């Protein structure tokens, strides 16, 4: 658990992961804490570079349950202001995406966290929309669900050529 929480240190959820890691370490006895520290020193992560900064509201988007007003820069460097209904997150490499119903585009979109320059809750509680993996348009890779209750996580495989 300490290794997994440590892996989240450079994610948008780093503050929460660091807090949880401190709490786990606080309840460990000295022997287990020392063994864990020795194991952690032998595990190294190869990153692609520094993780981009994302607005604080990015990590809080699902917990708040509110529509967000975001300023978003697309891949063509065009800035738009959008209202989005947060539905989930996807982590890929060092990038994190907010999956949301985009009111501007009237559909599910994935917004790369480092392209969100501002995110503020509007106070509006949208209806909860179902999130189906096929709505995401994943072209390749393995989509894995994080399952905190200890059950085996579900995986969906996507190959080159899978339609968006």
N, C-alpha and C positions, 0 to 999 in steps of 0.2 A: 504494500500500500504506500509506503514511503517513497518508493521509486516512482510509482505512478503519479503521485502528487507532485514529486519533483519534476516530472516531465511536463507538467502543466505550468511550471514557473514562467515560461516565456509566452504563454498564451494569454488571451484576453481575460482568462479566469485565474491568472497568477496570484492575485491578492487573496482570493478565496482558497486556492490550493495551499498557499503559504500558511494561512491561518489554520487550515485543517491539519497540515503537517505538524505545526507546533502543538496542536492538541493531541495528536497521535503520539508524538515524542514525549509529551508530558505524562502520559499514562504508562509508558514503557519502563520496565525495570532497567537498571544500569547494564546488565549483561546483554539484554536484547537490543538496547540502544547502541551499545558498542558494536555488536555483531552487524546491526543494520548499517551503521556508519562505515564499517570496514567493507561490507558488500557494495555500498553506494560508491565508494572510492574506486571500485573496479568496473563500474558501469559508466560508459561515455556515450554521449549523444552527438551525432554529426549533424549540425545544423547547416542550413543554406545561407546563413547570415543573420544579422539582427532582425528580430521580429518587429514589424511595423507597429506604430502606436495606433490604437483605436480609441474612440471616445468611451468614457466610463459607462455611458448608457448602453453600449453594445453588450456588455456582459450581463447587464440587468434587464435587457429587453424582454426575455421570456418571463422572468419573475414578476415584472411589473404588470404584465397582462394588458398593457395599454398600447394604443396606436402610437407609433413614433413618427415624428417629422424629422427627416434626415436630409442632409446636404450630401449628395453623392456625385463623385467624379467617375464617369464611365471609362472604358478602355480607350476611347478616343479623346480623352481629357475634357469632355463636355460635362459641365456642372449642372445638375438638376436638383430641384427641391421636390421631395416626395413624401407622401404619407404612406406608411407601411404597417401591416399587421404582422408582428413577429410570429413565426411558426416553429422555428428550430435553428440549429446551427450545423454547419459542416466544417470539419477541420481537414485540411489537406496540406501536408508538408508544413510549412511555417505559416500558411495562410488560413484564416478563419473567415467563414461566410455566414452572414445572417440570412436565413431563408425566411421570406416573408411574402404575404400577399401585397402586391404593389397596386395601390389604387390608381396611379397614373397609367400603368400598363394593363390593369385589370387582369392580373394573373400572378402566378407564383414566380418569384425571382430570387436569385441568390446574389447578395450584395457583399462584395469583398470588404472585410473590415477595415483595411488600410485605405480604402477609397471613400469611407464614410468620414467626412470632416466634421460633422455635427450631428448629434442625435438627441432629441428632446422628447419626452413623453407629452402627449396632448391631453391626457386625463380621460380620454375616451376609451371605453372597454369594448373591443370588437367582438363579434361572435367567434367562437373557436372554430377554425376551419380544419378539416382533416388534411394531413400531409401525406401524400403518396409518393414513394420514391420515383415513380415514373414521371411525376410532375417536374422533377428536377433537371431532366435532360442530361444525365450523366453519360458521358461518352465512353470513358474507360475507368477502370479501377474497381475497388471493392468497397461498397458502402457497408459499414459495420455500425450497429447500434451499440451505444454505451448502456450497459445494464447494471445499475448499482446494487441490485438485490442478489447478485451472485449467480444468476442464471447464465447459461451460455448465450453470448450475444448473437443476434441474427446477422447474416452476411448476404449481400446481393452482389453478384459479379456482373460487371459491365465490360464488354469488349469494344474494340475499335469498330466503329460503324453503328453502334447502338444509336438510334435516333434521339434527337432532342425534343 
